[in-house]
Amino acid sequence: MLFVSDEIRVAHGLPDNWQAWHIEALGDQGTHVKLKGGVYRHIKPRTKRPDYKKPEPHSEREIVITIAEYRAMFPKSP
């Protein structure tokens, strides 16, 4: 699971706590990234992980961002 940055969340109109469960590189050069996700509050009792089969109503979305936007979500380590 991947939480997106606030800038991307606002730019794409994603709800708070939106998280991607699927990431896919697009283009021959990997110039864009497709993210699929939603808000998953239901936790599986046995595994203690989000139940990706039970998203909150109307929270599932698919967005495409540039690879630069994707990389900007991860701060560079020293």
CORLINNOR-V69609 format. One record per residue. N is the residue number from 1. SS is DSSP state (~ for helix, > for strand, _ for the rest). OMEGA is omega in whole degrees, -180 to 180 (NA if undefined). D_FIRST is the distance of its C-alpha to the first C-alpha in whole Angstrom. Layout:
BEGIN
n=N ss=SS omega=OMEGA d_first=D_FIRST
n=N ss=SS omega=OMEGA d_first=D_FIRST
END
This chain:
BEGIN
n=1 ss=_ omega=-176 d_first=0
n=2 ss=> omega=174 d_first=4
n=3 ss=> omega=-180 d_first=7
n=4 ss=_ omega=179 d_first=10
n=5 ss=_ omega=179 d_first=13
n=6 ss=~ omega=-180 d_first=16
n=7 ss=~ omega=180 d_first=18
n=8 ss=~ omega=180 d_first=16
n=9 ss=~ omega=-179 d_first=15
n=10 ss=~ omega=-178 d_first=19
n=11 ss=~ omega=-178 d_first=20
n=12 ss=_ omega=178 d_first=18
n=13 ss=_ omega=-179 d_first=19
n=14 ss=_ omega=179 d_first=15
n=15 ss=_ omega=175 d_first=15
n=16 ss=_ omega=180 d_first=15
n=17 ss=_ omega=176 d_first=11
n=18 ss=_ omega=179 d_first=10
n=19 ss=> omega=-179 d_first=6
n=20 ss=> omega=175 d_first=5
n=21 ss=> omega=-180 d_first=5
n=22 ss=> omega=179 d_first=8
n=23 ss=> omega=-177 d_first=9
n=24 ss=> omega=176 d_first=13
n=25 ss=> omega=-180 d_first=16
n=26 ss=> omega=177 d_first=19
n=27 ss=_ omega=-180 d_first=23
n=28 ss=_ omega=-178 d_first=25
n=29 ss=_ omega=-177 d_first=24
n=30 ss=_ omega=-175 d_first=20
n=31 ss=_ omega=-179 d_first=21
n=32 ss=> omega=180 d_first=19
n=33 ss=> omega=176 d_first=15
n=34 ss=> omega=178 d_first=14
n=35 ss=> omega=175 d_first=10
n=36 ss=> omega=180 d_first=10
n=37 ss=> omega=-179 d_first=9
n=38 ss=> omega=176 d_first=10
n=39 ss=_ omega=-175 d_first=11
n=40 ss=_ omega=-178 d_first=10
n=41 ss=_ omega=-179 d_first=13
n=42 ss=_ omega=-179 d_first=14
n=43 ss=> omega=177 d_first=13
n=44 ss=_ omega=-176 d_first=15
n=45 ss=_ omega=-175 d_first=18
n=46 ss=_ omega=-176 d_first=18
n=47 ss=_ omega=-179 d_first=15
n=48 ss=_ omega=178 d_first=14
n=49 ss=_ omega=179 d_first=10
n=50 ss=> omega=177 d_first=9
n=51 ss=_ omega=-176 d_first=11
n=52 ss=_ omega=176 d_first=10
n=53 ss=_ omega=-177 d_first=14
n=54 ss=_ omega=178 d_first=15
n=55 ss=_ omega=173 d_first=13
n=56 ss=_ omega=-179 d_first=16
n=57 ss=_ omega=175 d_first=19
n=58 ss=_ omega=-179 d_first=19
n=59 ss=_ omega=-178 d_first=15
n=60 ss=_ omega=179 d_first=14
n=61 ss=> omega=174 d_first=14
n=62 ss=> omega=-179 d_first=14
n=63 ss=> omega=176 d_first=15
n=64 ss=> omega=179 d_first=16
n=65 ss=> omega=178 d_first=17
n=66 ss=> omega=178 d_first=19
n=67 ss=~ omega=178 d_first=18
n=68 ss=~ omega=177 d_first=19
n=69 ss=~ omega=179 d_first=17
n=70 ss=~ omega=-180 d_first=14
n=71 ss=~ omega=-180 d_first=16
n=72 ss=~ omega=179 d_first=17
n=73 ss=_ omega=-177 d_first=14
n=74 ss=_ omega=-180 d_first=14
n=75 ss=_ omega=180 d_first=17
n=76 ss=_ omega=178 d_first=20
n=77 ss=_ omega=-176 d_first=21
n=78 ss=_ omega=NA d_first=24
END
